[in-house]
Amino acid sequence: MNKYIFDENIEEMAKKYTDLTKSDIDLIKSKAETIVNNTEEFIGFDVFIDILNVITNEAVVVFHRPPLISKSIYKESVIGKTAYRKNEPGPLRTLETGLKSVGLYAFSQEGLLIKQTSYPVLNDSRTIAVVIVEEDISDDIKASFDVSNRDKSYQVVSDFIAEVEIKDQSITDYID
């Protein structure tokens, strides 16, 4: 991945969508470079950095590193796309609270069901961005409907339903 291109994209979008400082933007670019150069961490996952659009109060994808040992979940580039609160509550929660969000179900920009973990990017204890690690769980869902393993199927489907209920409750927390 060309460092210049992702640095340029991050800076351009941060200036367009946020009120982040130069120090904030430089830190986000540094985080992206660390992700690109770290070939051992999250090697089998899509990894993103999102920032908060101060106008729409939704997240914007400014960086994406596809998995290093498998195929990406995404067919098209999501750089510059909006990550809507209704589809991806975890990253927005992390952006707003500074707390890690672990193993939450979400819908990708391409409509796939995924599992996400979000980590805050902090500058002087302020959350300026979020690193998101995503995994495709469509095979798990398909396998859960395989009647040859009923105990596992029941647990996976139950966990999924519980997560959807939690997600729906978190969305209603934002409705007047």
C-alpha positions in Angstrom: 0.0 0.0 0.0 1.4 3.4 -1.0 2.1 5.5 2.1 1.7 8.7 0.2 -1.8 7.8 -1.0 -3.2 6.8 2.3 -1.6 9.8 4.0 -3.1 12.1 1.4 -6.6 10.5 1.7 -6.6 10.7 5.5 -5.5 14.3 5.5 -8.0 15.4 2.8 -11.0 13.7 4.5 -10.0 14.9 8.0 -9.9 18.5 6.7 -13.2 18.0 4.9 -15.3 16.3 7.6 -13.7 17.2 10.9 -12.2 19.9 13.1 -9.2 17.7 13.9 -5.9 19.5 14.5 -2.7 18.8 12.5 -1.4 16.9 15.4 -4.5 14.7 15.4 -4.3 14.1 11.7 -0.6 13.2 11.9 -1.4 10.7 14.7 -4.0 9.1 12.6 -1.6 8.8 9.6 1.0 7.3 11.9 -1.6 4.7 13.2 -2.4 3.8 9.6 1.3 3.4 8.8 1.7 1.1 11.9 -1.2 -1.0 10.7 0.3 -1.3 7.2 3.8 -2.2 8.5 2.6 -4.6 11.2 2.3 -7.9 9.2 1.4 -10.0 12.3 -1.4 -8.2 14.0 -4.9 -8.8 12.5 -3.4 -10.5 9.5 -6.7 -12.3 8.6 -9.0 -9.4 9.0 -10.1 -6.2 7.3 -8.8 -3.3 9.3 -10.1 0.3 9.0 -9.7 3.7 10.5 -12.8 5.9 10.8 -13.2 9.5 11.9 -16.4 11.3 13.0 -18.0 13.6 10.5 -18.9 16.6 12.7 -21.7 17.7 10.3 -23.6 14.4 10.1 -22.4 12.8 13.3 -21.7 9.6 11.4 -18.3 7.9 10.8 -16.3 8.2 7.6 -13.8 5.5 6.5 -10.4 7.1 5.9 -8.2 4.0 5.8 -8.6 0.3 4.9 -6.0 -2.5 5.0 -7.4 -5.8 3.6 -6.4 -9.1 5.2 -2.9 -10.3 4.5 -3.6 -14.0 4.4 -7.2 -14.2 3.0 -9.6 -12.4 0.8 -11.2 -9.1 1.9 -14.9 -9.0 2.8 -15.2 -6.0 0.5 -15.4 -6.1 -3.3 -15.1 -2.3 -3.7 -13.2 0.5 -1.9 -15.0 1.9 1.1 -12.5 4.8 1.6 -14.6 8.0 1.9 -17.8 6.1 2.5 -20.1 6.7 5.5 -20.4 4.1 8.3 -23.9 4.7 9.4 -24.8 4.4 13.1 -27.8 2.1 12.4 -25.5 -0.4 10.7 -22.3 0.0 12.7 -23.1 1.1 16.3 -19.7 -0.1 17.7 -17.4 2.3 16.0 -19.7 5.2 16.7 -19.9 4.2 20.4 -16.1 4.0 20.5 -15.8 7.4 18.8 -18.2 9.0 21.3 -17.1 7.3 24.5 -13.5 6.3 24.0 -14.3 2.8 25.0 -13.3 -0.4 23.1 -16.3 -2.2 21.6 -15.6 -5.9 21.3 -17.3 -8.5 19.0 -20.4 -6.5 18.0 -22.5 -7.6 15.0 -22.9 -5.0 12.3 -23.7 -4.6 8.6 -20.9 -3.6 6.2 -21.3 -0.9 3.6 -21.9 -3.8 1.2 -24.7 -5.2 3.4 -22.8 -8.2 4.8 -23.3 -9.3 8.3 -19.9 -8.9 10.1 -18.4 -8.9 13.5 -16.5 -5.8 14.6 -14.1 -4.8 17.3 -13.4 -1.1 17.6 -10.4 0.5 19.4 -10.1 4.3 20.1 -7.3 6.3 18.7 -6.5 8.9 21.4 -4.6 12.2 21.4 -4.2 13.8 24.8 -7.1 11.6 26.1 -9.4 12.8 23.3 -10.8 10.2 20.9 -9.9 11.4 17.5 -10.5 8.2 15.4 -11.3 4.5 15.7 -9.5 1.4 14.5 -12.0 -1.2 13.4 -11.2 -4.9 12.9 -13.8 -6.8 11.0 -14.5 -10.4 10.2 -17.0 -12.1 7.9 -19.4 -14.3 9.9 -21.5 -15.5 6.9 -19.9 -18.9 7.0 -20.7 -19.2 10.8 -24.3 -18.3 10.1 -24.6 -20.9 7.3 -22.9 -23.5 9.5 -25.3 -22.7 12.3 -28.2 -23.9 10.2 -26.5 -27.2 9.5 -28.6 -29.7 11.5 -25.7 -32.0 12.0 -24.5 -29.8 14.9 -27.7 -28.7 16.7 -26.0 -27.6 20.0 -23.6 -25.3 18.2 -26.4 -24.1 15.9 -28.7 -23.2 18.8 -25.9 -21.3 20.5 -24.8 -19.3 17.5 -28.4 -18.3 16.5 -29.2 -17.4 20.1 -26.1 -15.2 20.4 -27.0 -13.6 17.1 -30.6 -12.8 18.2 -29.3 -11.4 21.5 -26.8 -9.2 19.7 -29.5 -7.9 17.3 -31.7 -7.1 20.3 -28.9 -5.2 22.0 -28.2 -3.3 18.7 -31.8 -2.3 18.3 -31.8 -1.0 21.9 -28.7 1.0 21.3 -30.2 2.6 18.2 -33.3 3.7 20.1 -31.1 5.4 22.6 -30.3 7.9 19.9 -33.9 8.6 18.8 -35.8 11.6 20.3 
